[in-house]
Amino acid sequence: MSQTRLRPLCAALVLMVALAGCSSTGGRRAEQARERAAATAGGAVDTPRWKVAMVTHAGAGDAFWDTVRKGAEQAAAKDNITFLYSNDAQTQNQVQLVQAAIDQRVDGLLVSLAKGDALGPVLAKAKAAGIPVISINSGQEFSARFGALTHIGQDETTAGQAAGATLDARGRKNVLCVIHEQGNVGQEQRCSGAQSKFGGQFQTLYVDGVSMPDAKAAISAKLQADPALDTVLTLSAPIAATGLQAIQDARRPVELDTFDLGTQVVAGLQAGTVGFAVDQQPYLQGYEGVDLLWLYRYNLDVLGGGKPVLTGPQVLTKDDAAALAQYVARGTR
């Protein structure tokens, strides 16, 4: 067939494709393509290029906070926001980082309040500067007092109660709850909440979460000293992995249950070495934090009605592990 005869045929095919794009499916796909293109171009909205800072109490290399940050970054890309992240496990250093964000005249501030009292004065400065603040993850009880628009996270006492009820339902009898950051109010609430809903024996052990070898040694020593213990409850995914190592060293049947997800936790759920995990959806905390600041700047919208916006607890078991694995692998759960 000659090129001259092909041209009308090609033109007709192009017209057919264009008409197909007007169908419900084609139109939806075209709209999705435009949205992706807009996001790639630097934002899916046409609001000003606002600047939002997140300052957390995370230590270096904490995978949980990497997930929070990923959610925030993806929301920022959608909302045409410049996103700034900083963190320090030392409370006074976190205070200084918040002050640095205020000095940069950010348009919104996300702050975790693990040791909330210390951040009160600097957050008062943010309020005086007209910077809207949302607290995330930790410090729900401090949020409204410090003038935050809302708090995004899980109620730690409620999460602990969910763990305690699940421990009871699983027939556990003697539980060791491992706190890896002394002075962290949320961790204390998790253990006390679990104890309040658990009918068996319940003990609390403080370990150094900065040094995993020391944490493992402390858990191992406790398991050796008390053969009645049948369950270790940890409060984070990294400590869960350390707890599993200690249980293996003990060479007796002890169940490991935990708060928060991670690659090893999901693998443990699948293998049956982890009984359950209480998830607070960290990706959602970061994503919603940025999104709610954008909504406030754009439309003075506030969620929660004076109460926290809850992202958990969600109790996950072996039945959920296969579906979760792909999302944990990509760093969004």
Contacts in CASP RR format, 6 or more apart in sequence:
PFRMAT RR
TARGET T0000
AUTHOR 0000-0000-0000
METHOD contacts of the structure
MODEL  1
MSQTRLRPLCAALVLMVALAGCSSTGGRRAEQARERAAATAGGAVDTPRW
KVAMVTHAGAGDAFWDTVRKGAEQAAAKDNITFLYSNDAQTQNQVQLVQA
AIDQRVDGLLVSLAKGDALGPVLAKAKAAGIPVISINSGQEFSARFGALT
HIGQDETTAGQAAGATLDARGRKNVLCVIHEQGNVGQEQRCSGAQSKFGG
QFQTLYVDGVSMPDAKAAISAKLQADPALDTVLTLSAPIAATGLQAIQDA
RRPVELDTFDLGTQVVAGLQAGTVGFAVDQQPYLQGYEGVDLLWLYRYNL
DVLGGGKPVLTGPQVLTKDDAAALAQYVARGTR
20 26 0 8 1.000
21 27 0 8 1.000
21 29 0 8 1.000
21 30 0 8 1.000
35 44 0 8 1.000
38 44 0 8 1.000
39 77 0 8 1.000
39 78 0 8 1.000
42 77 0 8 1.000
42 80 0 8 1.000
43 77 0 8 1.000
43 78 0 8 1.000
43 79 0 8 1.000
43 80 0 8 1.000
44 78 0 8 1.000
44 79 0 8 1.000
44 80 0 8 1.000
45 78 0 8 1.000
45 79 0 8 1.000
45 80 0 8 1.000
45 294 0 8 1.000
45 298 0 8 1.000
46 80 0 8 1.000
47 79 0 8 1.000
47 80 0 8 1.000
47 294 0 8 1.000
47 297 0 8 1.000
47 298 0 8 1.000
48 80 0 8 1.000
49 80 0 8 1.000
49 81 0 8 1.000
49 82 0 8 1.000
50 79 0 8 1.000
50 80 0 8 1.000
50 81 0 8 1.000
50 82 0 8 1.000
50 107 0 8 1.000
50 108 0 8 1.000
50 293 0 8 1.000
50 294 0 8 1.000
50 297 0 8 1.000
51 81 0 8 1.000
51 82 0 8 1.000
51 84 0 8 1.000
51 104 0 8 1.000
51 105 0 8 1.000
51 106 0 8 1.000
51 107 0 8 1.000
51 108 0 8 1.000
52 72 0 8 1.000
52 76 0 8 1.000
52 81 0 8 1.000
52 82 0 8 1.000
52 83 0 8 1.000
52 84 0 8 1.000
52 106 0 8 1.000
52 107 0 8 1.000
52 108 0 8 1.000
52 109 0 8 1.000
52 110 0 8 1.000
52 290 0 8 1.000
52 293 0 8 1.000
52 294 0 8 1.000
53 83 0 8 1.000
53 84 0 8 1.000
53 85 0 8 1.000
53 86 0 8 1.000
53 101 0 8 1.000
53 104 0 8 1.000
53 106 0 8 1.000
53 108 0 8 1.000
53 109 0 8 1.000
53 110 0 8 1.000
54 68 0 8 1.000
54 69 0 8 1.000
54 72 0 8 1.000
54 83 0 8 1.000
54 84 0 8 1.000
54 85 0 8 1.000
54 86 0 8 1.000
54 109 0 8 1.000
54 110 0 8 1.000
54 111 0 8 1.000
54 136 0 8 1.000
54 286 0 8 1.000
54 290 0 8 1.000
55 86 0 8 1.000
55 87 0 8 1.000
55 94 0 8 1.000
55 97 0 8 1.000
55 98 0 8 1.000
55 101 0 8 1.000
55 109 0 8 1.000
55 110 0 8 1.000
55 111 0 8 1.000
55 112 0 8 1.000
56 65 0 8 1.000
56 68 0 8 1.000
56 85 0 8 1.000
56 86 0 8 1.000
56 87 0 8 1.000
56 94 0 8 1.000
56 111 0 8 1.000
56 112 0 8 1.000
56 136 0 8 1.000
56 137 0 8 1.000
57 87 0 8 1.000
57 88 0 8 1.000
57 89 0 8 1.000
57 91 0 8 1.000
57 94 0 8 1.000
57 112 0 8 1.000
57 114 0 8 1.000
57 115 0 8 1.000
57 138 0 8 1.000
58 64 0 8 1.000
58 65 0 8 1.000
58 87 0 8 1.000
58 89 0 8 1.000
58 112 0 8 1.000
59 65 0 8 1.000
59 87 0 8 1.000
59 88 0 8 1.000
59 89 0 8 1.000
60 89 0 8 1.000
62 238 0 8 1.000
63 237 0 8 1.000
63 238 0 8 1.000
63 262 0 8 1.000
64 236 0 8 1.000
64 237 0 8 1.000
64 238 0 8 1.000
64 260 0 8 1.000
64 282 0 8 1.000
65 87 0 8 1.000
65 282 0 8 1.000
66 331 0 8 1.000
67 282 0 8 1.000
67 283 0 8 1.000
67 331 0 8 1.000
67 332 0 8 1.000
67 333 0 8 1.000
68 136 0 8 1.000
68 137 0 8 1.000
68 282 0 8 1.000
68 283 0 8 1.000
68 285 0 8 1.000
68 286 0 8 1.000
69 85 0 8 1.000
69 286 0 8 1.000
70 283 0 8 1.000
70 331 0 8 1.000
70 332 0 8 1.000
71 283 0 8 1.000
71 284 0 8 1.000
71 286 0 8 1.000
71 287 0 8 1.000
71 290 0 8 1.000
71 332 0 8 1.000
72 83 0 8 1.000
72 85 0 8 1.000
72 110 0 8 1.000
72 286 0 8 1.000
72 287 0 8 1.000
72 289 0 8 1.000
72 290 0 8 1.000
73 83 0 8 1.000
73 85 0 8 1.000
74 287 0 8 1.000
75 81 0 8 1.000
75 286 0 8 1.000
75 287 0 8 1.000
75 288 0 8 1.000
75 289 0 8 1.000
75 290 0 8 1.000
75 291 0 8 1.000
75 294 0 8 1.000
76 82 0 8 1.000
76 83 0 8 1.000
76 290 0 8 1.000
78 291 0 8 1.000
79 290 0 8 1.000
79 291 0 8 1.000
79 294 0 8 1.000
81 290 0 8 1.000
81 293 0 8 1.000
81 294 0 8 1.000
83 290 0 8 1.000
84 101 0 8 1.000
84 104 0 8 1.000
84 106 0 8 1.000
86 97 0 8 1.000
86 100 0 8 1.000
86 101 0 8 1.000
87 94 0 8 1.000
87 97 0 8 1.000
88 94 0 8 1.000
88 96 0 8 1.000
88 97 0 8 1.000
89 210 0 8 1.000
91 114 0 8 1.000
91 115 0 8 1.000
91 118 0 8 1.000
91 119 0 8 1.000
92 118 0 8 1.000
94 118 0 8 1.000
94 119 0 8 1.000
95 118 0 8 1.000
95 119 0 8 1.000
95 122 0 8 1.000
98 109 0 8 1.000
98 111 0 8 1.000
98 119 0 8 1.000
98 122 0 8 1.000
98 123 0 8 1.000
98 126 0 8 1.000
99 122 0 8 1.000
99 125 0 8 1.000
101 109 0 8 1.000
101 126 0 8 1.000
102 109 0 8 1.000
102 122 0 8 1.000
102 125 0 8 1.000
102 126 0 8 1.000
102 129 0 8 1.000
102 131 0 8 1.000
105 129 0 8 1.000
105 131 0 8 1.000
106 131 0 8 1.000
107 131 0 8 1.000
107 132 0 8 1.000
107 293 0 8 1.000
107 297 0 8 1.000
108 131 0 8 1.000
108 132 0 8 1.000
108 133 0 8 1.000
108 134 0 8 1.000
108 293 0 8 1.000
108 297 0 8 1.000
109 126 0 8 1.000
109 131 0 8 1.000
109 132 0 8 1.000
109 133 0 8 1.000
109 134 0 8 1.000
110 133 0 8 1.000
110 134 0 8 1.000
110 135 0 8 1.000
110 136 0 8 1.000
110 286 0 8 1.000
110 289 0 8 1.000
110 290 0 8 1.000
110 293 0 8 1.000
111 119 0 8 1.000
111 123 0 8 1.000
111 133 0 8 1.000
111 134 0 8 1.000
111 135 0 8 1.000
111 136 0 8 1.000
111 148 0 8 1.000
112 135 0 8 1.000
112 136 0 8 1.000
112 137 0 8 1.000
112 138 0 8 1.000
112 139 0 8 1.000
113 119 0 8 1.000
113 135 0 8 1.000
113 138 0 8 1.000
113 139 0 8 1.000
113 142 0 8 1.000
113 143 0 8 1.000
113 146 0 8 1.000
114 137 0 8 1.000
114 138 0 8 1.000
114 139 0 8 1.000
114 181 0 8 1.000
114 184 0 8 1.000
114 185 0 8 1.000
114 186 0 8 1.000
115 183 0 8 1.000
115 184 0 8 1.000
115 185 0 8 1.000
116 138 0 8 1.000
116 139 0 8 1.000
116 142 0 8 1.000
116 146 0 8 1.000
116 185 0 8 1.000
117 142 0 8 1.000
119 142 0 8 1.000
119 146 0 8 1.000
120 142 0 8 1.000
120 146 0 8 1.000
123 133 0 8 1.000
123 146 0 8 1.000
123 147 0 8 1.000
123 148 0 8 1.000
124 146 0 8 1.000
126 133 0 8 1.000
127 133 0 8 1.000
127 146 0 8 1.000
127 147 0 8 1.000
132 149 0 8 1.000
132 293 0 8 1.000
132 296 0 8 1.000
132 297 0 8 1.000
133 146 0 8 1.000
133 147 0 8 1.000
133 148 0 8 1.000
133 149 0 8 1.000
134 148 0 8 1.000
134 149 0 8 1.000
134 150 0 8 1.000
134 151 0 8 1.000
134 152 0 8 1.000
134 289 0 8 1.000
134 292 0 8 1.000
134 293 0 8 1.000
135 142 0 8 1.000
135 143 0 8 1.000
135 146 0 8 1.000
135 148 0 8 1.000
135 150 0 8 1.000
135 151 0 8 1.000
135 152 0 8 1.000
136 151 0 8 1.000
136 152 0 8 1.000
136 153 0 8 1.000
136 285 0 8 1.000
136 286 0 8 1.000
136 289 0 8 1.000
137 152 0 8 1.000
137 153 0 8 1.000
137 280 0 8 1.000
137 282 0 8 1.000
137 285 0 8 1.000
138 156 0 8 1.000
138 184 0 8 1.000
138 185 0 8 1.000
138 186 0 8 1.000
139 151 0 8 1.000
139 185 0 8 1.000
139 186 0 8 1.000
140 151 0 8 1.000
140 153 0 8 1.000
140 155 0 8 1.000
140 156 0 8 1.000
140 308 0 8 1.000
141 185 0 8 1.000
143 150 0 8 1.000
143 151 0 8 1.000
143 308 0 8 1.000
144 151 0 8 1.000
144 306 0 8 1.000
149 292 0 8 1.000
149 296 0 8 1.000
149 302 0 8 1.000
150 292 0 8 1.000
150 302 0 8 1.000
150 303 0 8 1.000
150 304 0 8 1.000
150 305 0 8 1.000
150 306 0 8 1.000
150 308 0 8 1.000
150 309 0 8 1.000
151 308 0 8 1.000
151 309 0 8 1.000
152 285 0 8 1.000
152 286 0 8 1.000
152 288 0 8 1.000
152 289 0 8 1.000
152 292 0 8 1.000
152 308 0 8 1.000
152 309 0 8 1.000
152 311 0 8 1.000
153 280 0 8 1.000
153 285 0 8 1.000
153 308 0 8 1.000
153 309 0 8 1.000
153 310 0 8 1.000
153 311 0 8 1.000
153 312 0 8 1.000
154 280 0 8 1.000
154 310 0 8 1.000
154 311 0 8 1.000
154 312 0 8 1.000
154 313 0 8 1.000
155 308 0 8 1.000
155 310 0 8 1.000
156 185 0 8 1.000
156 186 0 8 1.000
156 187 0 8 1.000
156 189 0 8 1.000
156 190 0 8 1.000
157 189 0 8 1.000
157 190 0 8 1.000
157 192 0 8 1.000
157 193 0 8 1.000
158 313 0 8 1.000
159 190 0 8 1.000
159 259 0 8 1.000
159 278 0 8 1.000
159 280 0 8 1.000
159 312 0 8 1.000
159 313 0 8 1.000
160 189 0 8 1.000
160 190 0 8 1.000
160 191 0 8 1.000
160 192 0 8 1.000
160 193 0 8 1.000
160 194 0 8 1.000
160 197 0 8 1.000
160 259 0 8 1.000
160 278 0 8 1.000
160 313 0 8 1.000
161 193 0 8 1.000
161 194 0 8 1.000
161 196 0 8 1.000
161 197 0 8 1.000
162 197 0 8 1.000
162 278 0 8 1.000
162 313 0 8 1.000
162 315 0 8 1.000
163 190 0 8 1.000
163 193 0 8 1.000
163 194 0 8 1.000
163 197 0 8 1.000
163 233 0 8 1.000
163 257 0 8 1.000
163 259 0 8 1.000
163 276 0 8 1.000
163 278 0 8 1.000
163 313 0 8 1.000
163 315 0 8 1.000
164 193 0 8 1.000
164 194 0 8 1.000
164 195 0 8 1.000
164 196 0 8 1.000
164 197 0 8 1.000
164 198 0 8 1.000
165 197 0 8 1.000
165 198 0 8 1.000
166 257 0 8 1.000
166 276 0 8 1.000
166 278 0 8 1.000
166 315 0 8 1.000
167 175 0 8 1.000
167 194 0 8 1.000
167 198 0 8 1.000
167 231 0 8 1.000
167 233 0 8 1.000
167 257 0 8 1.000
168 197 0 8 1.000
168 198 0 8 1.000
168 199 0 8 1.000
168 200 0 8 1.000
170 255 0 8 1.000
170 275 0 8 1.000
170 276 0 8 1.000
172 198 0 8 1.000
172 200 0 8 1.000
172 230 0 8 1.000
172 231 0 8 1.000
172 255 0 8 1.000
173 200 0 8 1.000
173 201 0 8 1.000
173 228 0 8 1.000
173 230 0 8 1.000
173 231 0 8 1.000
174 200 0 8 1.000
174 201 0 8 1.000
174 202 0 8 1.000
174 203 0 8 1.000
174 226 0 8 1.000
174 228 0 8 1.000
174 229 0 8 1.000
174 230 0 8 1.000
174 231 0 8 1.000
175 194 0 8 1.000
175 198 0 8 1.000
175 200 0 8 1.000
175 201 0 8 1.000
175 202 0 8 1.000
175 203 0 8 1.000
175 229 0 8 1.000
175 230 0 8 1.000
175 231 0 8 1.000
175 232 0 8 1.000
175 233 0 8 1.000
176 203 0 8 1.000
176 204 0 8 1.000
176 205 0 8 1.000
176 219 0 8 1.000
176 222 0 8 1.000
176 223 0 8 1.000
176 226 0 8 1.000
176 229 0 8 1.000
176 231 0 8 1.000
176 232 0 8 1.000
176 233 0 8 1.000
177 190 0 8 1.000
177 191 0 8 1.000
177 194 0 8 1.000
177 195 0 8 1.000
177 202 0 8 1.000
177 203 0 8 1.000
177 204 0 8 1.000
177 205 0 8 1.000
177 233 0 8 1.000
177 235 0 8 1.000
178 204 0 8 1.000
178 205 0 8 1.000
178 207 0 8 1.000
178 215 0 8 1.000
178 219 0 8 1.000
178 232 0 8 1.000
178 233 0 8 1.000
178 234 0 8 1.000
178 235 0 8 1.000
178 239 0 8 1.000
178 243 0 8 1.000
179 187 0 8 1.000
179 188 0 8 1.000
179 191 0 8 1.000
179 204 0 8 1.000
179 205 0 8 1.000
179 206 0 8 1.000
179 207 0 8 1.000
179 235 0 8 1.000
180 187 0 8 1.000
180 206 0 8 1.000
180 207 0 8 1.000
180 208 0 8 1.000
180 209 0 8 1.000
180 215 0 8 1.000
180 234 0 8 1.000
180 235 0 8 1.000
180 236 0 8 1.000
180 239 0 8 1.000
181 187 0 8 1.000
181 209 0 8 1.000
182 206 0 8 1.000
187 235 0 8 1.000
190 235 0 8 1.000
190 259 0 8 1.000
191 204 0 8 1.000
191 233 0 8 1.000
191 235 0 8 1.000
194 202 0 8 1.000
194 233 0 8 1.000
195 202 0 8 1.000
201 228 0 8 1.000
203 222 0 8 1.000
203 226 0 8 1.000
203 229 0 8 1.000
205 218 0 8 1.000
205 219 0 8 1.000
205 222 0 8 1.000
207 214 0 8 1.000
207 215 0 8 1.000
207 218 0 8 1.000
207 219 0 8 1.000
207 239 0 8 1.000
208 214 0 8 1.000
208 215 0 8 1.000
208 218 0 8 1.000
209 215 0 8 1.000
209 238 0 8 1.000
209 239 0 8 1.000
212 238 0 8 1.000
212 242 0 8 1.000
215 239 0 8 1.000
215 242 0 8 1.000
215 243 0 8 1.000
216 242 0 8 1.000
216 243 0 8 1.000
216 245 0 8 1.000
216 246 0 8 1.000
216 249 0 8 1.000
219 232 0 8 1.000
219 242 0 8 1.000
219 243 0 8 1.000
219 246 0 8 1.000
220 246 0 8 1.000
220 249 0 8 1.000
220 250 0 8 1.000
222 229 0 8 1.000
223 229 0 8 1.000
223 232 0 8 1.000
223 246 0 8 1.000
223 247 0 8 1.000
223 250 0 8 1.000
223 252 0 8 1.000
223 254 0 8 1.000
224 250 0 8 1.000
227 252 0 8 1.000
229 254 0 8 1.000
230 253 0 8 1.000
230 254 0 8 1.000
230 255 0 8 1.000
231 254 0 8 1.000
231 255 0 8 1.000
231 256 0 8 1.000
231 257 0 8 1.000
232 243 0 8 1.000
232 246 0 8 1.000
232 247 0 8 1.000
232 254 0 8 1.000
232 255 0 8 1.000
232 256 0 8 1.000
232 257 0 8 1.000
233 257 0 8 1.000
233 258 0 8 1.000
234 240 0 8 1.000
234 242 0 8 1.000
234 243 0 8 1.000
234 256 0 8 1.000
234 257 0 8 1.000
234 258 0 8 1.000
234 259 0 8 1.000
235 258 0 8 1.000
235 259 0 8 1.000
235 260 0 8 1.000
236 258 0 8 1.000
236 259 0 8 1.000
236 260 0 8 1.000
237 258 0 8 1.000
237 260 0 8 1.000
237 261 0 8 1.000
237 262 0 8 1.000
237 264 0 8 1.000
237 265 0 8 1.000
239 258 0 8 1.000
240 256 0 8 1.000
240 258 0 8 1.000
240 260 0 8 1.000
240 264 0 8 1.000
240 265 0 8 1.000
240 274 0 8 1.000
240 277 0 8 1.000
241 264 0 8 1.000
241 265 0 8 1.000
243 256 0 8 1.000
244 256 0 8 1.000
244 264 0 8 1.000
244 268 0 8 1.000
244 273 0 8 1.000
244 274 0 8 1.000
247 254 0 8 1.000
247 256 0 8 1.000
255 275 0 8 1.000
256 273 0 8 1.000
256 274 0 8 1.000
256 275 0 8 1.000
257 274 0 8 1.000
257 275 0 8 1.000
257 276 0 8 1.000
257 277 0 8 1.000
258 265 0 8 1.000
258 274 0 8 1.000
258 276 0 8 1.000
258 277 0 8 1.000
258 278 0 8 1.000
259 277 0 8 1.000
259 278 0 8 1.000
259 279 0 8 1.000
259 280 0 8 1.000
260 277 0 8 1.000
260 278 0 8 1.000
260 279 0 8 1.000
260 280 0 8 1.000
260 282 0 8 1.000
261 277 0 8 1.000
261 279 0 8 1.000
261 316 0 8 1.000
261 324 0 8 1.000
261 328 0 8 1.000
261 333 0 8 1.000
262 328 0 8 1.000
262 333 0 8 1.000
263 328 0 8 1.000
263 329 0 8 1.000
265 274 0 8 1.000
265 277 0 8 1.000
266 277 0 8 1.000
266 321 0 8 1.000
266 324 0 8 1.000
266 325 0 8 1.000
266 328 0 8 1.000
268 274 0 8 1.000
268 321 0 8 1.000
269 275 0 8 1.000
269 276 0 8 1.000
269 277 0 8 1.000
269 316 0 8 1.000
269 317 0 8 1.000
269 318 0 8 1.000
269 320 0 8 1.000
269 321 0 8 1.000
269 324 0 8 1.000
270 318 0 8 1.000
270 321 0 8 1.000
270 322 0 8 1.000
270 325 0 8 1.000
272 318 0 8 1.000
275 317 0 8 1.000
275 318 0 8 1.000
276 315 0 8 1.000
276 316 0 8 1.000
276 317 0 8 1.000
277 315 0 8 1.000
277 316 0 8 1.000
278 313 0 8 1.000
278 314 0 8 1.000
278 315 0 8 1.000
278 316 0 8 1.000
279 312 0 8 1.000
279 313 0 8 1.000
279 314 0 8 1.000
279 315 0 8 1.000
279 316 0 8 1.000
279 333 0 8 1.000
280 311 0 8 1.000
280 312 0 8 1.000
280 313 0 8 1.000
280 314 0 8 1.000
281 311 0 8 1.000
281 312 0 8 1.000
281 314 0 8 1.000
281 333 0 8 1.000
282 311 0 8 1.000
283 331 0 8 1.000
283 332 0 8 1.000
283 333 0 8 1.000
284 311 0 8 1.000
285 311 0 8 1.000
288 309 0 8 1.000
288 311 0 8 1.000
292 301 0 8 1.000
292 302 0 8 1.000
292 303 0 8 1.000
292 309 0 8 1.000
295 301 0 8 1.000
296 302 0 8 1.000
303 309 0 8 1.000
316 324 0 8 1.000
324 333 0 8 1.000
327 333 0 8 1.000
END
